[in-house]
């Protein structure tokens, strides 16, 4: 992924309330059920920082997050980088109330190029990952809530 790439935008619709979607993307115990089970801490507060390691085959990706903006029930964004790799970006989750539920729009903006030789940093991999998390994992989590 390169900073010259257009932002990655993934949208998903859920037949549940804005409040439930907000809780799912911001409450630690709920995030651990659909997003990353090994997130050790998270608070939807500007300036909050957390880190946690994710293993992918022989590679470790220590996620470094810093919350940059919070508008309760509407938007949260955080700076997202990795301890082991160059590259930098922001992830923004926006929530919209719809007639039959809630829409979640994720925007992933790259601000510093990621390494070309790591498959997980390919644009297609990132798009696939966000579609998996929002379109499958979060959807399944919200349906059983």
C-alpha positions in Angstrom: 0.0 0.0 0.0 1.3 3.4 -1.0 0.4 6.9 0.0 -0.3 7.6 -3.7 -3.0 5.0 -3.6 -6.6 6.2 -3.2 -8.1 5.6 0.2 -9.6 2.1 0.8 -13.3 2.5 1.6 -15.4 -0.4 2.7 -19.1 -0.1 3.7 -21.4 -2.5 5.4 -25.0 -2.4 6.5 -26.4 -3.9 9.7 -29.9 -4.4 10.8 -29.3 -3.1 14.3 -29.0 0.3 16.0 -26.3 2.9 15.8 -25.7 2.3 19.5 -25.0 -1.4 19.1 -22.6 -0.8 16.2 -20.8 2.0 18.1 -20.4 -0.4 21.1 -19.1 -3.2 18.9 -16.3 -1.0 17.4 -15.4 0.7 20.7 -15.9 -1.5 23.7 -12.9 -3.7 24.3 -14.8 -6.9 25.2 -16.9 -6.6 22.1 -13.9 -5.8 19.8 -12.2 -8.9 21.1 -15.1 -11.0 19.9 -15.1 -9.9 16.2 -11.9 -7.9 15.5 -8.7 -8.9 17.3 -9.1 -11.2 20.3 -5.7 -10.1 21.7 -6.4 -6.4 21.9 -5.3 -5.8 25.5 -6.9 -2.3 26.0 -9.0 0.2 24.2 -10.8 3.4 25.0 -12.6 5.7 22.6 -10.8 8.7 23.9 -8.6 11.1 21.9 -5.0 10.4 22.7 -5.5 6.9 23.9 -2.7 4.5 22.7 -2.6 0.7 22.6 -0.5 -2.0 21.1 -0.9 -5.7 20.5 0.8 -8.4 18.4 -0.8 -10.4 15.7 0.9 -13.5 14.2 0.5 -14.2 10.5 2.4 -17.3 9.5 6.1 -16.6 10.4 5.5 -12.8 10.6 4.6 -10.7 13.7 2.6 -7.5 13.3 2.6 -5.4 16.5 -0.2 -3.0 15.9 0.3 0.5 17.2 -2.9 2.5 17.5 -3.5 6.1 18.7 -7.0 7.5 18.8 -7.1 10.8 16.9 -10.8 11.7 16.8 -14.0 10.7 18.5 -17.5 11.9 17.8 -19.7 9.6 19.9 -22.1 7.4 17.9 -20.8 8.9 14.7 -17.1 8.6 14.1 -13.8 7.3 15.5 -10.4 7.5 13.8 -7.0 6.3 14.8 -3.5 6.3 13.6 -2.4 2.8 12.7 1.2 1.6 12.3 3.3 -1.5 13.0 6.3 -1.8 15.3 8.2 -4.1 12.9 7.5 -2.4 9.6 7.7 1.0 8.0 4.4 2.4 6.8 1.7 4.5 8.3 -1.9 5.4 8.0 -5.2 6.3 9.5 -8.4 4.2 9.9 -11.7 6.0 10.3 -15.0 4.3 11.2 -18.1 6.4 10.4 -21.6 5.4 11.4 -24.8 6.4 9.6 -28.4 5.7 10.7 -30.4 4.2 7.9 -34.1 3.4 7.6 -33.7 -0.3 8.4 -30.5 -0.2 10.5 -27.0 1.2 10.4 -24.3 1.7 7.8 -20.7 1.6 8.8 -18.1 3.2 6.5 -14.4 2.4 7.0 -11.8 4.6 5.3 -8.2 3.6 5.4 -5.8 6.3 4.3 -2.1 5.6 3.8 0.3 8.4 4.8 3.6 6.5 4.5 4.3 3.6 2.1 4.3 0.1 3.4 7.0 -2.4 2.3 6.3 -4.0 -1.1 7.7 -7.4 -0.2 5.1 -8.2 2.6 2.0 -9.9 1.2 -0.2 -8.5 4.0 0.5 -5.0 2.8 -0.8 -5.5 -0.7 -3.8 -3.3 -1.4 -5.9 -6.4 -2.4 -5.0 -8.0 1.0 -6.1 -5.0 2.9 -9.4 -4.7 1.0 -10.0 -8.4 1.6 -9.2 -8.0 5.3 -11.6 -5.1 5.8 -14.4 -6.9 3.9 -13.9 -9.9 6.1 -13.9 -8.0 9.3 -16.9 -5.8 8.5 -18.8 -7.9 6.1 -18.5 -11.2 7.9 -17.1 -11.0 11.4 -18.8 -7.9 12.6 -22.1 -8.8 10.8 -22.1 -12.2 12.5 -21.3 -10.7 15.9 -24.1 -8.1 15.6 -26.6 -10.7 14.5 -26.1 -12.8 17.6 -26.0 -9.9 20.0 
